[in-house]
């Protein structure tokens, strides 16, 4: 897509999003990578309409949520094509949620970076064939996933029992333009083309091949369980352990604001960044206890601004 071309509505319904993405380097690279794998541009809409991905986040591994995620996908006819481990740092996190992070203060963003940087994420390539007149696979999976704030009965996040807004276990792009852009945020150009090529090759797969890919995904992700202690990611239990650490002096280095936030189970917008920064640095404490605590403490903090893209 050249700078002179408008983004077509089938890629993104919202005019404001299309305007932003026209100048977004990640979107441009994702589109180029897709066209390298699918050079027949006249077929791009038909092909991309039934392809998407689900990003399984580190808390899904720590909290042993792989089986319910895969069961949900199977029950709703989302077929797995492949599994690609990815890593996220501060730049990937800010890039992926670039157009929504303006609604939260920097303390929330830093807590998010603690979370996504805590381990591998797994990108599940998904094939789903919408009926005529239905939305794209990306839009359908985004709705099936449910929102963090109000998951809705029967959604993936409702089934997974998210302990906080941030600890929501999985992310999915909203529509085809986001599939292109977000894959470019997560992967370099070579890996993007590799993933798109694999997803396009699945056009010719028999059903048994998808079943084998689902088994491989389960084996890949659950193999990571062995490196982690079993963690229910329960907020009340986590705060109880964190408060015990204050009493036994294992968290002696925490500043007063962080100690007070742990004791009270809340923090003020003015002190939130200091608290999250202290939790980042307190490596003597268990990583997931610090992550759950940070995610919980920043849960309701907002800037009052609307998202750049809703």
PyMOL commands that set and color helices and strands:
alter all, ss='L'
color gray80, all
select helices_A, chain A and resi 15-22+25-37+41-48+58-62+66-75+90-96+101-103+106-116+137-145+156-160+176-186+189-204+207-227+235-247+256-264+272-281+287-297
alter helices_A, ss='H'
color red, helices_A
select strands_A, chain A and resi 51-56+79-86+121-127+170-172
alter strands_A, ss='S'
color yellow, strands_A
deselect
rebuild
show_as cartoon
